Amino acid sequence: MGLLDKAKALLGQHDDKVDQGIDKLGDAAGRRFGHEEQIDQGAEHLKRMTGEGDTTAAPPPDAAPPPPAPEGEAPPPRP
């Protein structure tokens, strides 16, 4: 499992903490630089990207990868 996969798994497992951190960072950036509306929009976008709550469990580390696609076809999307 690569570093990016581990980071994605942690984001999925601790989304509430990530959202709190995004809120704190957005508040600090708004106080420092102004442009609160744009910063709030960016923070909300980041929170949507990380998911909603801890409702999405990360796949187990020993989960088998999807089977390879037949030659000439695109591989199936990963969950």
Phi, psi and omega in degrees: 000126182281172181299319180295321178296319179295319179296318179297320179296317179295321177299319180292326183277334186234042184299323181298319178291322178296316180298321177297319178295320178297318179297315180296317179296318178297319178297315180295318180294322179296319178293322185282316189249350186078204179055043185303321183298314180293321179294319178298320178297317179296319179296317179296321177297315178299319180294324176293325180293330182274356178101183181239112178063191179264035183280340181256107180282142178289147178295149179298147184298336182264014179294139182286141177291158180295154181295152180294148179284148175301154183301133179091354179248153178285146178292154179292151179293146178275144178290000000 
